[in-house]
Amino acid sequence: MDDSFNPNPKISLPIIYGNHRPVIAEIIAVLNATFTDRKTKLIDSYSRAVKKYDIHELMITDQEPYPGKEFSRMNAIAFFEVKNGGLIVSGDKVLHNNELFGILAGYDLNHMPNHMNIVIRKGSLTSETMNVGDTLIFTNS
């Protein structure tokens, strides 16, 4: 996986978004729901503010969506609770237990106001095992 992913090469993300503190989250529920023809469009925004104690859904895709783009293949793999509020930005690295897991592609608001779907770009729809209590970190460094 290319960890220098720019979700939309038409925009230079480092110019728009400066350094931001990592957002740390904890897995609270594990899922395994694969969709191969869901036709989901990410919202146009490149960033989302997340608050401490927010709960969101983690989804992975093997496609290359970016904000505003539609994609169809995804796997819902977990729900997580935000441990410290902050800003997450498309293109951020996502670490699972301090190992590179994928790159933040964007957001789907299909289930709001209950929760956001946070979509991560990976090389496949399969994922290493996640467990309740595992740590996620969203970081631009």
C-alpha positions in Angstrom: 0.0 0.0 0.0 1.2 3.5 -0.9 1.4 5.4 2.4 1.8 8.7 0.5 -1.9 8.5 -0.7 -3.4 11.8 -1.6 -7.1 11.2 -1.8 -7.5 13.7 -4.6 -4.4 14.8 -6.5 -6.1 18.0 -7.6 -5.7 19.3 -4.1 -2.4 19.6 -2.2 -3.5 18.5 1.3 -0.4 19.7 3.2 -1.2 23.3 2.1 -4.9 23.0 3.3 -4.3 21.0 6.4 -1.3 21.6 8.7 -0.1 19.4 11.4 -2.8 18.1 13.8 -2.6 15.9 16.9 -3.3 12.2 16.6 -6.8 11.0 17.4 -6.7 7.8 19.5 -9.6 5.4 19.6 -10.5 2.1 21.1 -12.3 -0.8 19.4 -15.6 -1.5 21.2 -17.2 -4.0 18.9 -16.0 -6.2 16.1 -18.0 -6.7 12.8 -17.6 -8.7 9.6 -20.0 -7.5 7.0 -18.7 -7.4 3.4 -20.6 -5.5 0.7 -19.6 -5.9 -3.0 -22.2 -3.6 -4.6 -23.3 -1.1 -2.0 -22.8 2.1 -4.1 -21.7 4.5 -1.4 -20.6 8.1 -2.1 -18.2 9.7 0.3 -19.1 13.2 1.5 -17.2 16.1 -0.1 -15.4 17.2 3.1 -11.8 16.1 3.6 -11.9 16.5 7.4 -14.2 15.8 10.3 -13.9 16.9 13.9 -14.5 14.0 16.2 -15.3 14.4 19.9 -14.1 12.4 22.9 -16.5 9.5 23.5 -18.0 9.6 19.9 -18.6 6.2 18.5 -18.1 5.5 14.8 -17.9 2.6 12.4 -14.7 1.5 10.7 -15.0 0.3 7.1 -12.3 -0.8 4.7 -12.2 -0.8 0.9 -9.8 -2.1 -1.7 -10.9 0.6 -4.1 -9.5 4.2 -4.2 -12.3 6.5 -3.2 -11.7 10.1 -2.1 -14.1 12.7 -0.9 -17.0 13.1 -3.3 -16.3 9.8 -5.1 -18.6 6.8 -5.2 -17.3 3.3 -4.5 -19.1 -0.1 -4.0 -16.8 -2.6 -2.3 -16.3 -2.4 1.5 -16.1 -4.4 4.7 -17.6 -3.1 8.0 -15.0 -4.3 10.5 -15.5 -2.5 13.8 -17.0 0.2 15.9 -14.7 2.4 17.9 -14.8 5.0 20.6 -12.8 8.2 20.3 -10.5 8.6 23.4 -9.4 12.2 22.6 -11.2 14.7 20.4 -9.5 16.1 17.3 -9.4 16.4 13.6 -9.2 13.5 11.2 -8.3 14.2 7.6 -8.5 12.2 4.4 -5.0 11.0 3.7 -4.2 10.4 7.4 -2.5 7.2 8.3 -4.5 4.8 10.4 -2.6 2.6 12.8 -4.0 -0.5 14.5 -2.0 -1.4 17.6 0.8 0.9 16.4 1.1 -0.8 13.0 0.1 0.8 9.7 -3.4 -0.4 8.9 -4.5 1.8 6.0 -5.1 5.3 4.8 -8.2 7.4 5.7 -10.2 7.8 2.5 -13.3 9.7 3.7 -16.6 9.6 5.4 -20.1 8.3 4.8 -22.9 9.9 6.8 -25.6 7.3 6.0 -26.2 6.4 9.6 -26.0 10.0 11.1 -26.8 11.2 13.6 -26.1 7.8 15.2 -22.6 7.4 13.9 -20.3 8.1 10.9 -18.8 5.4 8.7 -15.0 6.1 8.5 -13.7 4.6 5.3 -10.1 3.3 5.2 -8.3 2.4 2.0 -6.5 -0.9 2.2 -5.1 -3.3 -0.5 -7.9 -5.8 0.2 -11.3 -6.3 1.8 -9.8 -8.7 4.4 -8.3 -7.4 7.6 -6.1 -8.7 10.4 -8.1 -9.7 13.4 -9.3 -6.8 15.6 -10.3 -7.3 19.2 -12.3 -5.3 21.6 -9.9 -3.0 23.4 -7.4 -2.7 20.5 -6.1 0.8 19.7 -6.6 2.9 16.6 -4.6 6.0 15.9 -5.4 8.5 13.1 -2.3 10.5 12.4 -0.7 12.7 9.7 2.9 12.0 10.9 
